[in-house]
Amino acid sequence: MSISIEEALAAGASLQTVSDSWRLDVELLLAEVLGKSREHLYAWPSESLGTDQERNFRDLLDRRLAGEPVAYLLGRKAFWDFELQVDSRVLIPRPETECLVEQALQVGKAFSDASPRVADLGTGSGAIAIALARSNPLWLVTAVDISADALELARLNAAQLGAENIEFREGSWCDGLEADEYAMIVANPPYVAEGDRHLQQGDLPFEPAIALVASDSGLGDLSLIIQQSKLVLKKDAWLLLEHGFDQQDRLRTLLANEGFKNIVGHKDYANTDRLVVAQWPG
C-alpha cells in the first residue's frame, strides 16, 4: 500500500539525528521526487506517492541519513542570483562566499579599463566566476582549477547560465597566467588545517578534500596565492581572499610582509571574519 505525502513527511523525522534542518531537508527531497513545490506538500497531504516515487524517496532519505549533503542529492545549489549544478566533484558553494562576490563587484566599480582581466582561482563549480561574469559581461574572467573534473562541471554551469565571458584553465593557482595582466584575483582556496575535527562533521566528509584541506595550519594555499599573485597582478590591482574564521590577522600580516597595501578585513553574514581585500602596488 502506498504512503501519502503526510506519511512521507512524518517518515522524514528520522533525519533529526543527522540534520538540524531536517524538516527542510525532507521537504526538499520529497518535492524533488514528486516534481512539485514544497507548498504542494501541505496543500495536498493525502495525495499518495506512486511505487517508484516512494522507492526513490526512501532511497534519498537513506542517503541523507548516511550524511550525504542535500545539495548532492538534489544535484543543485542556489548561489548569488542563480542555481548551480553540483556533485561530489566540487565543493558545495556557501552563502558566506557571496560576501567575496560582493566585495569583488564593489572593487570592480573603480576599474578604469572597460574590459579588465579577472581571475578566479580554484573555481570549483564556477560559482564566483559565473557571478562576476554575469554581473559584468565586459569583464574577461579566467577560471582556474587543478581538477579537470571540477572544470568540466564549471564549464557546464557557465554554458547553462549564459556566462560566455569566462575562459577555463586547468592549473594550480597562478600557474600559466600571464604576467602583469590581471586587475583582480579572487580565490576561495582550501583553508582547513589537516586533521581539523570539523572535517568529520556536517557535509565535509562527502566533499572533495582537495577543496578543503591545506598545509601549514590551513594557510599553505593562501600563502602560495599571495606569493604567486604578485607576478600576474597589474600595478594597483586587487587580491581578494576568503579564509577561515581565525585566520584573518595572520593573513593580513602575510600580505603586509609580501608588500601589499590597503589591506582590509571583512566579515561574513554571521559577523565572522571571512575575507581580506588587498592592493598590489606593483
N, C-alpha and C positions, 0 to 999 in steps of 0.2 A: 504494500500500500504506500502510495507516495505521500510525502510530507508537504505541509503548507509553508508558505512564506513565514508565517508567525512561528511555526515549529522550527524552521531553519534558523531564524534569528535567535531563538532560545538555545539552540544547539551551540551557537557561537559563544555562549557564556564560558565554554571550556577554554577560550583564549585568555581568560583573566590571568592564567598562570604565566603567560609569556608576554602580555602586552597591556600597558596602561591605557591604551586607546582601543581596547578590544571591541567595543560597540561599533566604532567607526570601521575597524578592520572587517568585521563580519558583514556590515552593510555594504562596504565596497566590493567584497568578494561575491556576495550574493547578487548584487546588482550587476556585476560583470557577467556572471553565469546566466542570468535571465535576460541580459541585454536591455535592462530597464534602469530608470533613475532610482536613487535612494528614496525619493519621495513616493515612488510607486510601491515600495515595500510596505509602507504604512497605510497607503490608500487601499491596498488590496491584500490584507493579511491572510485571508482564507484561500487565496489562489494557490493551486497545487503546482509543485515542481514536476517536470517530466522526469522519466527514468534517467536519461543522460544528464539532465541538469542536476539532479540530486547527486549522481555519481561524481560529476565534475566539482560540485560544491564541496562535497565531503573530502575529495582529494585536495582541494585548495585549503580547506580547514586543517587537514592533517599536516600539510606542508607548513602552514603558518604556526601550528602547534610545535613543529620542529624548529621554529625560529626564523624561517625564511622570510625576508622582508616583503611587505605588501607590494612595494614598487616592482620587485622582480616577479611576483605572482601575477600582477596586472600587466607587466611589460611596459609601464609608462610612469612618468613622474612630472608633475607640474613644476615649472620653474619660470620666473620672471612673468612674461605675458603669453607663454606658450606651453606646450606639453611635449616632453621628450620621450623617445623610446629608450628604455634602459633594460639591461640584463646583467648577468654576473661578470661580463667583460669590463664593466665600468663601475666607478663609484656612484652611488645614488646622490644626485645634487641636493644640497641642503639649503634651507631658507637663508642661513647666515651668509652664504656665498653671494646672494643677491646684493648684500652690502658692498661687496667688491665691485660688482657691476655698477652700482650707484656711484661709487667713488670714481670709477673709470670714466663714466659718462660726464661727471662733473669736471674732472681734469680735462677731458676732451673738448670742453666748451672753449678752452683758451688756445686750441691749436690754430696756428696761422695757416698751415697747409690744409687745403680743402680735402685732400685725399691722403691723410697720414697713414704710415705703416704701423700697425699694431700687432703685437704677438701675444698669444695665449699659450702659455707653456703648461704641458700636462693636461691637455684639453679634455680627455676622457670622453664623456658623452657629447662634448661640444657645447655644453651649456653656456659658458661665459662667452666664447667666441660667437655663438649664434646670437646671444642677447646684444652684444656690441655691434655685430654686423647688421642686424635688423634695425637697430636704433639709428645707425649711421651708414646708409647704403653706399656712401662715397669712400668710407674707410676701406683700406686694404688690410684685411685681417689674415694673419698667418697662425694656424692652429697646429701645435706641435705635440706629439705624444710618442713615447718609446714603444708603445704597444700597437702593433698592426691591427689587432682585433678591436681595440678601442677606436682607432681611426676609422675602421670600416663602419662602425655604428655611428660615429660622429658625422661622417660623410652622408649617411642615410638621413640622419636628423636634419642636417643642413639642407639637403635636397627637398625633403618633405616640408620644411618651414620656409623655403624660398630665400635662404641666405646664400646668395650667389657670389658675394664678395669675400669668400673665405678660401684660402689656399691651405691644403693639409699637407703636413710634412711629418715623416717618421724620423724621430731622432730624440736624443737626450738633451733636454733643456735648450740651451742656445746653440748647440752644435749644428752647424750648417746654415745658421742665419747670417745675413750679410752685415759687415761691419758698418757702424755709424749710420744706420738706416732707419731705426725704429723710434717713433715719437713716444711710444709707451709699450711697456711689457707688463702683463698681468699674469699672476700664477696662483693657483691653489694647490701647492705641492703636498706630498706626504709630510706630515709633521708630528706623527705619533711616535713616541720612543719605543724601541724594541722591548718587548716584554711588558708593556703597559697593560694593566689589568682591564682597561676599557676595551681592549681588542677582543675580549671574550664576552662582551656584553652587547645587547641590542642587535642591530643589523650587522655590526662589524665582522663577526665570524664568517659571514657569507660574501663579503665584499673583497675585491682583489687586494691582497696585502701590498702589492707594488704601488697602489694608490694611497696607502695609509701610513706605512712604516718607514721611518728614516733613521739613519745613524746619528750619533752624537746627540743623544737625548732628544731626538726629533728635529734637530737643527741642521742636519747634514745637507739635505737637498736645498733648503733655504739658503745656506751659506754658498753652495755651488752656484745657485741662480744669481745671487748678489755679485759674485766674482765674475761670472761669465757675461752678465748683462752689460757690464761696463764697456765691453768690446763692441756691442751691437747697438747700444742706445746712442741717439744723436745728442748733440750738445743741448743741455737744459731739458732733456727728455725725462720721462717718469717711469718709476718702477712701483708696482702695487703688489703686495704680497699678503695672502691670507695666512694665518698662523694659529697655533694652539693658544689656549686660554691663559697660559702662564709664560708665554714666550716673548711678549712684546718688548719688554725692557732689554732683554738680551739681543733681540733683533735690531732694535734701534741703535744699540751700541755697535753691532756688526756693521750696519750701514754707515754709521759715522766714521768708523775705522777705515772703511773702504773708500771714503771720500765723498759720500752722498751728502746732500744738504736738504734743507726744508723738509726734515723728517717729521711726519705727523702720524700718531697712532689713532685708530678709530675703534669704536665698539660696535657690536652687532645688536640685533633687535632685543636680545636678552640682557643688554648692558654689560656684555663680556668683552674684554679686549680681543679683537679679532683680526685686524689688518693694519698694515702700515703703508703709507704713501711717502715716497722719497724721490728727490730730483737729482739727476746726474749732471754735474756741471760741465763735463766734457774735458 
